[in-house]
Amino acid sequence: MATILVVDDELGIRDLLSEILNDEGHTVELAENAAQARSVRTQLRPDLVLLDIWMPDTDGVTLLKEWASTGLLTMPVIMMSGHATIDTAVEATRIGATAFLEKPITLQKLLKAVDVGLNKPALKPSAPVAQKPGGLAIPPAELTVEAAMTGGTLPEMVLDIGPQSQQSFNLDSPLREARDEFEKAYFEYHLAKESGSMTRVAEKTGLERTHLYRKLKQLGVDLARSKRNAL
C-alpha cells in the first residue's frame, strides 16, 4: 500500500480522510499547513498528496508551484477545495496537479482519485492553456471545476439503481438483528441518495462525520461499492 500525505487546515477533514485511507490499507501522514507539508515531503517522500487549496499561511496552489519549480513534484498531487474557481483548477493542472476534489468530498470520488493517482506518475508542468479562436482562453462556463481539470471532459455517467426508500424487513428476527438490518438499509439508502457524500449524510442523519463513518463500519455497510461501480 501507499504512503499518503493529507494537507488540510481543518482537523475534522484530516481525521476523516485519515480514517478512510487507513482502512483502505494506506499509511497516512497529516499536515495542517504548508510548513508541515514541506517537512513531511522532505522526510518521507509520500507516494501521493491530498492538498487543500485554501490554507492560512501558504495556499495549496503556491505550495504546488513551489514543489514544481524546485523539482520536488515527483508524486501525484490531488487538490481539494470547496471554493475554487475553474481558473484555479486550470492553473493547478498546468502546474502539475493530477486531479481535483470539490468539498464536500464524496467517498466514491476520493477512492477513485486516489486509485488513479497511485497508478500513474505525477504530471509534468504543461504548457499554458492555448487560446481558442477569438481569444477565449478559459473553459466554457458550464464545465465544473473537476471537469476543467480533466481537460473539459465530463465524467461518464454510471447508472446505479441504489437502495430503495421502501423495503421489507424480517420482524421475526431478534430485536438487535432487526434493528441492525434496518439501520444498514437506512444508511445505504441515504448514501446512495447523496452520491456517497459523508457530509450530507451526516447532516441528514444528525450524526457527526467520524461517528457516522464508524457506525457504517460497524453495520458492515459496503463503502467500496461506489468505488467499484465507478471504475
Backbone as CSV, one residue per row, in Angstrom:
resi,resn,N_x,N_y,N_z,CA_x,CA_y,CA_z,C_x,C_y,C_z
1,MET,0.829,-1.183,0.000,0.000,0.000,0.000,0.877,1.251,0.000
2,ALA,0.234,2.412,-0.115,0.978,3.650,-0.320,1.061,4.500,0.939
3,THR,2.014,5.438,0.921,2.094,6.470,1.952,1.468,7.730,1.380
4,ILE,0.417,8.229,2.030,-0.348,9.368,1.517,-0.273,10.513,2.520
5,LEU,0.051,11.691,2.019,0.102,12.895,2.843,-1.186,13.698,2.644
6,VAL,-1.892,13.963,3.740,-3.107,14.780,3.701,-2.783,16.139,4.292
7,VAL,-2.958,17.181,3.480,-2.645,18.544,3.921,-3.936,19.357,3.941
8,ASP,-4.407,19.685,5.122,-5.649,20.456,5.260,-5.650,21.123,6.631
9,ASP,-6.083,22.383,6.695,-6.074,23.093,7.972,-7.272,22.748,8.849
10,GLU,-8.235,21.976,8.320,-9.402,21.581,9.110,-9.166,20.206,9.744
11,LEU,-9.187,20.176,11.079,-8.927,18.946,11.817,-9.919,17.845,11.448
12,GLY,-11.191,18.186,11.322,-12.205,17.186,11.011,-11.960,16.500,9.680
13,ILE,-11.541,17.265,8.684,-11.273,16.686,7.366,-10.033,15.806,7.423
14,ARG,-8.990,16.256,8.117,-7.789,15.433,8.250,-8.123,14.097,8.912
15,ASP,-8.888,14.153,9.991,-9.231,12.926,10.712,-10.072,11.992,9.859
16,LEU,-11.058,12.540,9.152,-11.943,11.703,8.344,-11.189,11.040,7.191
17,LEU,-10.398,11.825,6.456,-9.641,11.259,5.336,-8.629,10.236,5.837
18,SER,-8.014,10.523,6.973,-7.037,9.592,7.544,-7.695,8.259,7.873
19,GLU,-8.869,8.307,8.489,-9.537,7.071,8.876,-9.940,6.250,7.656
20,ILE,-10.478,6.922,6.644,-10.895,6.225,5.429,-9.697,5.593,4.728
21,LEU,-8.624,6.351,4.549,-7.455,5.855,3.825,-6.713,4.782,4.615
22,ASN,-6.691,4.907,5.941,-6.103,3.849,6.765,-6.868,2.545,6.606
23,ASP,-8.188,2.636,6.548,-9.000,1.436,6.367,-8.784,0.799,4.995
24,GLU,-8.336,1.605,4.024,-8.020,1.071,2.695,-6.624,0.437,2.667
25,GLY,-5.910,0.513,3.800,-4.599,-0.121,3.891,-3.424,0.805,3.680
26,HIS,-3.680,2.103,3.510,-2.602,3.053,3.270,-2.020,3.582,4.586
27,THR,-0.782,4.056,4.523,-0.171,4.772,5.629,-0.417,6.253,5.402
28,VAL,-0.986,6.927,6.391,-1.388,8.322,6.212,-0.571,9.240,7.119
29,GLU,-0.014,10.280,6.528,0.669,11.332,7.262,-0.169,12.605,7.158
30,LEU,-0.190,13.414,8.212,-1.050,14.596,8.261,-0.235,15.874,8.408
31,ALA,-0.731,16.927,7.760,-0.125,18.257,7.898,-1.245,19.277,7.878
32,GLU,-1.160,20.269,8.773,-2.223,21.272,8.846,-1.862,22.561,8.135
33,ASN,-0.647,22.650,7.616,-0.248,23.842,6.872,0.911,23.501,5.937
34,ALA,1.319,24.493,5.156,2.366,24.271,4.152,3.707,23.931,4.789
35,ALA,4.012,24.554,5.934,5.297,24.299,6.591,5.420,22.836,6.989
36,GLN,4.359,22.286,7.591,4.381,20.873,7.965,4.429,19.982,6.728
37,ALA,3.731,20.383,5.672,3.724,19.604,4.438,5.122,19.536,3.833
38,ARG,5.837,20.658,3.860,7.215,20.664,3.338,8.085,19.687,4.124
39,SER,7.936,19.687,5.426,8.748,18.818,6.279,8.471,17.345,5.993
40,VAL,7.187,16.984,5.905,6.825,15.583,5.628,7.302,15.184,4.239
41,ARG,7.142,16.083,3.275,7.578,15.797,1.899,9.075,15.512,1.851
42,THR,9.865,16.264,2.601,11.319,16.095,2.605,11.735,14.802,3.306
43,GLN,11.088,14.501,4.424,11.496,13.360,5.232,10.984,12.021,4.698
44,LEU,9.751,11.984,4.222,9.126,10.695,3.909,8.892,10.441,2.426
45,ARG,8.908,11.474,1.605,8.653,11.336,0.168,7.392,10.495,-0.080
46,PRO,6.224,11.014,0.247,4.972,10.266,0.106,4.692,9.875,-1.343
47,ASP,3.888,8.831,-1.497,3.525,8.351,-2.832,2.441,9.218,-3.474
48,LEU,1.689,9.930,-2.652,0.605,10.766,-3.157,0.281,11.824,-2.105
49,VAL,-0.164,13.000,-2.565,-0.525,14.086,-1.650,-1.941,14.559,-1.944
50,LEU,-2.753,14.677,-0.894,-4.056,15.333,-0.975,-3.864,16.729,-0.395
51,LEU,-3.989,17.762,-1.222,-3.577,19.115,-0.846,-4.735,20.104,-0.926
52,ASP,-5.073,20.698,0.218,-6.119,21.715,0.266,-5.610,23.008,-0.370
53,ILE,-6.490,23.713,-1.058,-6.084,24.959,-1.709,-6.031,26.113,-0.716
54,TRP,-7.102,26.276,0.066,-7.175,27.446,0.953,-6.640,27.104,2.332
55,MET,-5.445,27.609,2.632,-4.823,27.424,3.939,-4.324,28.775,4.432
56,PRO,-4.226,28.955,5.754,-3.934,30.289,6.298,-2.550,30.842,5.993
57,ASP,-1.533,30.002,5.901,-0.186,30.550,5.689,0.161,30.629,4.204
58,THR,0.315,29.482,3.590,0.624,29.395,2.161,-0.455,28.554,1.508
59,ASP,-1.096,29.072,0.453,-2.178,28.312,-0.161,-1.626,27.127,-0.952
60,GLY,-2.501,26.166,-1.243,-2.080,24.929,-1.881,-1.495,25.109,-3.265
61,VAL,-2.048,26.048,-4.051,-1.526,26.274,-5.405,-0.107,26.828,-5.335
62,THR,0.151,27.718,-4.391,1.502,28.269,-4.218,2.485,27.175,-3.812
63,LEU,2.058,26.287,-2.901,2.927,25.184,-2.490,3.176,24.231,-3.655
64,LEU,2.135,23.952,-4.433,2.286,23.094,-5.613,3.288,23.706,-6.594
65,LYS,3.176,25.005,-6.798,4.091,25.716,-7.709,5.525,25.661,-7.167
66,GLU,5.654,25.789,-5.859,6.977,25.731,-5.224,7.622,24.362,-5.457
67,TRP,6.857,23.295,-5.244,7.381,21.945,-5.463,7.761,21.736,-6.924
68,ALA,6.937,22.236,-7.825,7.211,22.056,-9.253,8.481,22.792,-9.670
69,SER,8.675,24.005,-9.154,9.826,24.814,-9.564,11.134,24.328,-8.969
70,THR,11.058,23.565,-7.870,12.272,23.083,-7.211,12.536,21.591,-7.474
71,GLY,11.767,21.005,-8.382,11.976,19.605,-8.724,11.451,18.621,-7.692
72,LEU,10.589,19.077,-6.791,10.063,18.199,-5.738,8.686,17.627,-6.060
73,LEU,8.152,17.980,-7.221,6.835,17.459,-7.596,7.028,16.110,-8.297
74,THR,7.444,15.129,-7.508,7.733,13.798,-8.049,6.620,12.808,-7.716
75,MET,5.557,13.274,-7.076,4.440,12.410,-6.688,3.139,13.044,-7.185
76,PRO,2.112,12.228,-7.402,0.813,12.784,-7.803,0.252,13.651,-6.684
77,VAL,-0.321,14.786,-7.049,-0.951,15.687,-6.082,-2.401,15.909,-6.485
78,ILE,-3.302,15.645,-5.558,-4.731,15.858,-5.773,-5.144,17.079,-4.973
79,MET,-5.651,18.095,-5.659,-6.063,19.318,-4.999,-7.466,19.162,-4.408
80,MET,-7.721,19.867,-3.299,-9.032,19.815,-2.650,-9.470,21.243,-2.308
81,SER,-10.757,21.535,-2.514,-11.280,22.840,-2.125,-12.795,22.861,-2.242
82,GLY,-13.403,23.717,-1.439,-14.836,23.905,-1.545,-15.195,25.211,-2.209
83,HIS,-14.176,26.018,-2.554,-14.452,27.358,-3.088,-13.584,27.699,-4.299
84,ALA,-12.994,26.724,-4.932,-12.097,27.015,-6.054,-12.885,27.391,-7.310
85,THR,-12.254,28.168,-8.169,-12.841,28.533,-9.453,-12.237,27.670,-10.547
86,ILE,-12.847,27.715,-11.719,-12.313,26.962,-12.856,-10.905,27.459,-13.204
87,ASP,-10.690,28.765,-13.127,-9.358,29.305,-13.428,-8.305,28.717,-12.483
88,THR,-8.668,28.580,-11.192,-7.742,27.994,-10.223,-7.447,26.542,-10.574
89,ALA,-8.487,25.793,-10.974,-8.312,24.391,-11.339,-7.412,24.249,-12.557
90,VAL,-7.630,25.105,-13.548,-6.802,25.054,-14.762,-5.354,25.378,-14.429
91,GLU,-5.135,26.377,-13.556,-3.773,26.733,-13.165,-3.087,25.578,-12.442
92,ALA,-3.832,24.918,-11.525,-3.255,23.789,-10.797,-2.896,22.655,-11.736
93,THR,-3.740,22.412,-12.742,-3.447,21.368,-13.731,-2.205,21.710,-14.532
94,ARG,-2.087,22.981,-14.930,-0.919,23.411,-15.707,0.359,23.225,-14.903
95,ILE,0.280,23.490,-13.601,1.464,23.340,-12.750,1.845,21.872,-12.569
96,GLY,0.840,20.995,-12.502,1.168,19.575,-12.369,0.229,18.754,-11.516
97,ALA,-0.868,19.339,-11.003,-1.824,18.557,-10.218,-2.479,17.501,-11.107
98,THR,-2.756,16.341,-10.532,-3.327,15.245,-11.318,-4.839,15.178,-11.244
99,ALA,-5.440,15.795,-10.215,-6.896,15.736,-10.068,-7.346,16.806,-9.103
100,PHE,-8.658,16.993,-9.027,-9.245,17.982,-8.139,-10.489,17.390,-7.491
101,LEU,-10.619,17.564,-6.185,-11.798,17.091,-5.460,-12.502,18.285,-4.836
102,GLU,-13.767,18.455,-5.184,-14.559,19.535,-4.613,-15.157,19.090,-3.281
103,LYS,-15.065,19.951,-2.268,-15.660,19.664,-0.973,-17.133,20.048,-1.005
104,PRO,-17.997,19.298,-0.309,-17.695,18.101,0.472,-17.299,16.943,-0.425
105,ILE,-16.232,16.236,-0.041,-15.673,15.166,-0.846,-16.477,13.889,-0.649
106,THR,-16.942,13.303,-1.742,-17.688,12.052,-1.638,-16.711,10.881,-1.556
107,LEU,-17.146,9.834,-0.902,-16.306,8.646,-0.741,-15.927,8.073,-2.097
108,GLN,-16.888,8.032,-3.012,-16.653,7.477,-4.348,-15.528,8.220,-5.059
109,LYS,-15.605,9.556,-5.063,-14.608,10.340,-5.788,-13.239,10.286,-5.104
110,LEU,-13.227,10.262,-3.787,-11.960,10.171,-3.066,-11.213,8.897,-3.414
111,LEU,-11.886,7.755,-3.275,-11.227,6.472,-3.510,-10.812,6.311,-4.968
112,LYS,-11.645,6.794,-5.882,-11.290,6.680,-7.297,-10.082,7.553,-7.634
113,ALA,-10.082,8.810,-7.131,-8.974,9.723,-7.416,-7.663,9.190,-6.852
114,VAL,-7.714,8.619,-5.658,-6.506,8.051,-5.046,-6.006,6.860,-5.859
115,ASP,-6.910,5.968,-6.258,-6.508,4.814,-7.064,-5.878,5.248,-8.382
116,VAL,-6.516,6.202,-9.057,-5.985,6.679,-10.336,-4.627,7.358,-10.134
117,GLY,-4.532,8.182,-9.094,-3.279,8.886,-8.828,-2.121,7.956,-8.531
118,LEU,-2.393,6.882,-7.779,-1.332,5.946,-7.410,-0.898,5.064,-8.572
119,ASN,-1.699,5.030,-9.616,-1.373,4.171,-10.747,-0.811,4.923,-11.941
120,LYS,-0.452,6.190,-11.715,0.241,6.931,-12.765,1.168,7.940,-12.120
121,PRO,2.260,8.288,-12.778,3.209,9.243,-12.192,2.624,10.642,-12.178
122,ALA,3.207,11.499,-11.335,2.770,12.897,-11.299,3.005,13.543,-12.657
123,LEU,2.077,14.379,-13.081,2.185,15.042,-14.374,3.248,16.127,-14.328
124,LYS,3.961,16.280,-15.428,4.912,17.379,-15.523,4.141,18.662,-15.832
125,PRO,4.669,19.815,-15.401,4.000,21.074,-15.724,3.787,21.195,-17.220
126,SER,2.580,21.488,-17.625,2.261,21.561,-19.043,2.367,22.986,-19.548
127,ALA,2.211,23.115,-20.856,2.280,24.433,-21.465,1.048,25.241,-21.079
128,PRO,1.133,26.578,-21.149,-0.028,27.412,-20.832,-1.223,27.027,-21.692
129,VAL,-2.401,27.284,-21.174,-3.618,26.943,-21.904,-3.658,27.704,-23.212
130,ALA,-3.823,26.968,-24.288,-3.855,27.591,-25.604,-5.163,28.348,-25.807
131,GLN,-5.071,29.507,-26.458,-6.267,30.286,-26.714,-7.040,29.704,-27.883
132,LYS,-8.338,29.764,-27.768,-9.194,29.348,-28.865,-9.389,30.520,-29.810
133,PRO,-9.859,30.257,-31.038,-10.124,31.353,-31.965,-11.013,32.401,-31.301
134,GLY,-10.621,33.661,-31.457,-11.404,34.717,-30.840,-10.832,35.152,-29.507
135,GLY,-9.767,34.464,-29.047,-9.076,34.888,-27.842,-9.606,34.301,-26.563
136,LEU,-10.564,33.379,-26.609,-11.116,32.786,-25.399,-10.157,31.746,-24.858
137,ALA,-9.631,31.970,-23.637,-8.634,31.063,-23.088,-9.159,30.256,-21.920
138,ILE,-10.391,30.520,-21.478,-10.922,29.794,-20.339,-11.933,28.780,-20.792
139,PRO,-12.138,27.701,-20.025,-13.095,26.681,-20.405,-14.501,27.243,-20.395
140,PRO,-15.438,26.602,-21.105,-16.823,27.048,-21.112,-17.371,27.119,-19.698
141,ALA,-18.283,28.075,-19.452,-18.789,28.312,-18.108,-19.562,27.130,-17.553
142,GLU,-20.127,26.296,-18.464,-20.950,25.206,-17.953,-20.127,24.055,-17.395
143,LEU,-18.810,24.062,-17.593,-17.987,22.994,-17.052,-17.817,23.175,-15.551
144,THR,-17.775,22.062,-14.819,-17.486,22.131,-13.400,-15.981,22.277,-13.211
145,VAL,-15.570,22.587,-11.975,-14.142,22.692,-11.678,-13.457,21.364,-11.941
146,GLU,-14.084,20.266,-11.520,-13.476,18.950,-11.720,-13.361,18.630,-13.204
147,ALA,-14.362,19.024,-13.995,-14.305,18.773,-15.436,-13.184,19.570,-16.082
148,ALA,-12.982,20.789,-15.613,-11.911,21.618,-16.163,-10.555,20.980,-15.949
149,MET,-10.381,20.280,-14.830,-9.095,19.655,-14.533,-8.877,18.374,-15.323
150,THR,-9.894,17.893,-16.021,-9.724,16.727,-16.890,-9.716,17.157,-18.347
151,GLY,-9.439,18.425,-18.590,-9.370,18.919,-19.945,-10.731,19.185,-20.543
152,GLY,-11.736,19.380,-19.713,-13.066,19.687,-20.217,-13.891,18.467,-20.508
153,THR,-13.451,17.311,-20.074,-14.193,16.074,-20.308,-15.063,15.767,-19.114
154,LEU,-16.347,15.722,-19.320,-17.256,15.411,-18.233,-17.208,13.923,-17.933
155,PRO,-17.299,13.527,-16.668,-17.231,12.112,-16.318,-18.394,11.323,-16.890
156,GLU,-18.099,10.098,-17.255,-19.135,9.227,-17.797,-20.145,8.896,-16.708
157,MET,-21.413,9.013,-17.060,-22.453,8.721,-16.078,-22.547,7.221,-15.850
158,VAL,-22.714,6.854,-14.603,-22.832,5.440,-14.243,-24.228,5.206,-13.696
159,LEU,-24.970,4.319,-14.324,-26.311,4.006,-13.866,-26.230,2.986,-12.758
160,ASP,-26.660,3.413,-11.573,-26.616,2.519,-10.417,-27.943,2.622,-9.690
161,ILE,-28.755,1.588,-9.769,-30.024,1.582,-9.063,-29.740,1.228,-7.620
162,GLY,-29.655,2.239,-6.774,-29.281,2.035,-5.381,-30.445,1.559,-4.543
163,PRO,-30.247,1.513,-3.237,-31.292,1.069,-2.317,-32.552,1.913,-2.471
164,GLN,-33.712,1.278,-2.330,-34.988,1.949,-2.495,-35.513,2.457,-1.155
165,SER,-36.403,3.478,-1.204,-36.918,4.096,0.015,-37.877,3.189,0.775
166,GLN,-38.495,2.227,0.086,-39.402,1.301,0.751,-38.849,-0.113,0.652
167,GLN,-38.647,-0.746,1.809,-38.099,-2.096,1.861,-38.847,-2.896,2.921
168,SER,-38.682,-4.213,2.856,-39.320,-5.070,3.855,-38.250,-5.686,4.744
169,PHE,-38.623,-5.950,5.994,-37.676,-6.499,6.962,-38.304,-7.702,7.664
170,ASN,-37.447,-8.601,8.105,-37.909,-9.795,8.806,-38.151,-9.456,10.278
171,LEU,-39.413,-9.272,10.640,-39.756,-8.886,12.005,-39.776,-10.070,12.967
172,ASP,-39.549,-11.292,12.449,-39.463,-12.463,13.320,-38.067,-12.635,13.905
173,SER,-37.111,-11.847,13.433,-35.732,-11.967,13.918,-35.598,-11.245,15.251
174,PRO,-34.527,-11.544,16.018,-34.296,-10.848,17.290,-34.216,-9.332,17.081
175,LEU,-34.564,-8.575,18.133,-34.624,-7.119,18.024,-33.323,-6.518,17.521
176,ARG,-32.190,-6.967,18.071,-30.899,-6.390,17.668,-30.635,-6.611,16.189
177,GLU,-30.924,-7.834,15.703,-30.699,-8.133,14.289,-31.625,-7.303,13.406
178,ALA,-32.897,-7.185,13.812,-33.849,-6.401,13.025,-33.441,-4.928,12.995
179,ARG,-32.969,-4.432,14.145,-32.547,-3.031,14.215,-31.323,-2.790,13.339
180,ASP,-30.349,-3.692,13.392,-29.150,-3.543,12.565,-29.495,-3.603,11.079
181,GLU,-30.423,-4.505,10.740,-30.832,-4.632,9.339,-31.483,-3.342,8.851
182,PHE,-32.345,-2.763,9.715,-32.997,-1.510,9.349,-31.969,-0.377,9.212
183,GLU,-31.059,-0.261,10.195,-30.084,0.824,10.165,-29.165,0.713,8.951
184,LYS,-28.775,-0.513,8.616,-27.918,-0.694,7.443,-28.637,-0.235,6.186
185,ALA,-29.903,-0.648,6.029,-30.679,-0.229,4.862,-30.871,1.286,4.850
186,TYR,-31.094,1.850,6.029,-31.310,3.294,6.159,-30.087,4.070,5.677
187,PHE,-28.915,3.679,6.151,-27.707,4.401,5.771,-27.340,4.154,4.304
188,GLU,-27.533,2.929,3.818,-27.260,2.653,2.405,-28.155,3.496,1.506
189,TYR,-29.406,3.665,1.911,-30.337,4.476,1.128,-29.860,5.929,1.058
190,HIS,-29.486,6.494,2.207,-29.069,7.891,2.213,-27.711,8.090,1.545
191,LEU,-26.805,7.122,1.642,-25.535,7.220,0.924,-25.767,7.238,-0.577
192,ALA,-26.678,6.375,-1.051,-26.992,6.333,-2.479,-27.665,7.630,-2.914
193,LYS,-28.579,8.129,-2.091,-29.320,9.344,-2.416,-28.406,10.564,-2.467
194,GLU,-27.383,10.584,-1.608,-26.475,11.729,-1.537,-25.175,11.497,-2.296
195,SER,-25.166,10.509,-3.186,-23.997,10.222,-4.039,-22.729,9.955,-3.242
196,GLY,-22.886,9.348,-2.062,-21.723,8.980,-1.262,-21.143,10.097,-0.425
197,SER,-21.801,11.268,-0.375,-21.269,12.393,0.390,-21.470,12.157,1.882
198,MET,-20.368,11.928,2.603,-20.444,11.704,4.036,-20.961,12.951,4.761
199,THR,-20.605,14.125,4.253,-21.044,15.364,4.888,-22.559,15.505,4.825
200,ARG,-23.131,15.279,3.639,-24.582,15.438,3.504,-25.335,14.350,4.257
201,VAL,-24.811,13.121,4.275,-25.470,12.056,5.034,-25.412,12.365,6.524
202,ALA,-24.289,12.900,6.980,-24.173,13.276,8.395,-25.209,14.335,8.753
203,GLU,-25.409,15.307,7.849,-26.409,16.348,8.099,-27.811,15.759,8.115
204,LYS,-28.083,14.835,7.199,-29.417,14.227,7.109,-29.728,13.395,8.343
205,THR,-28.738,12.664,8.833,-28.979,11.712,9.924,-28.707,12.308,11.305
206,GLY,-28.089,13.500,11.348,-27.815,14.141,12.625,-26.626,13.565,13.366
207,LEU,-25.708,12.897,12.619,-24.520,12.308,13.240,-23.275,13.082,12.841
208,GLU,-22.308,13.157,13.729,-21.006,13.729,13.399,-20.299,12.787,12.439
209,ARG,-19.513,13.324,11.495,-18.997,12.506,10.397,-18.139,11.329,10.854
210,THR,-17.266,11.561,11.839,-16.432,10.459,12.310,-17.294,9.373,12.947
211,HIS,-18.303,9.774,13.739,-19.222,8.807,14.342,-19.981,8.063,13.256
212,LEU,-20.410,8.794,12.216,-21.126,8.169,11.110,-20.269,7.113,10.429
213,TYR,-19.028,7.448,10.156,-18.146,6.506,9.468,-17.955,5.233,10.295
214,ARG,-17.769,5.389,11.612,-17.605,4.216,12.470,-18.885,3.393,12.526
215,LYS,-20.030,4.078,12.510,-21.318,3.384,12.518,-21.487,2.555,11.255
216,LEU,-21.098,3.089,10.120,-21.204,2.370,8.851,-20.321,1.121,8.859
217,LYS,-19.121,1.260,9.415,-18.226,0.102,9.523,-18.825,-0.964,10.431
218,GLN,-19.389,-0.527,11.539,-19.984,-1.462,12.496,-21.135,-2.256,11.872
219,LEU,-21.928,-1.587,11.034,-23.075,-2.236,10.397,-22.688,-3.055,9.177
220,GLY,-21.440,-2.932,8.735,-20.999,-3.684,7.565,-21.460,-3.087,6.250
221,VAL,-21.711,-1.770,6.237,-22.099,-1.102,5.001,-20.916,-1.116,4.042
222,ASP,-21.157,-1.514,2.803,-20.080,-1.655,1.823,-19.710,-0.290,1.266
223,LEU,-18.713,0.361,1.887,-18.306,1.698,1.456,-17.553,1.669,0.130
224,ALA,-17.073,0.509,-0.272,-16.327,0.414,-1.541,-17.247,0.175,-2.718
225,ARG,-18.548,0.071,-2.477,-19.464,-0.246,-3.574,-19.441,0.839,-4.657
226,SER,-19.492,2.102,-4.227,-19.445,3.194,-5.190,-18.140,3.206,-5.954
227,LYS,-17.074,2.854,-5.252,-15.755,2.782,-5.882,-15.743,1.752,-7.007
228,ARG,-16.299,0.570,-6.737,-16.293,-0.472,-7.760,-17.175,-0.087,-8.936
229,ASN,-18.298,0.545,-8.693,-19.199,0.936,-9.770,-18.593,2.009,-10.648
230,ALA,-17.757,2.847,-10.048,-17.204,3.963,-10.794,-16.032,3.565,-11.654
231,LEU,-15.326,2.487,-11.302,-14.115,2.118,-12.052,-14.462,1.331,-13.304
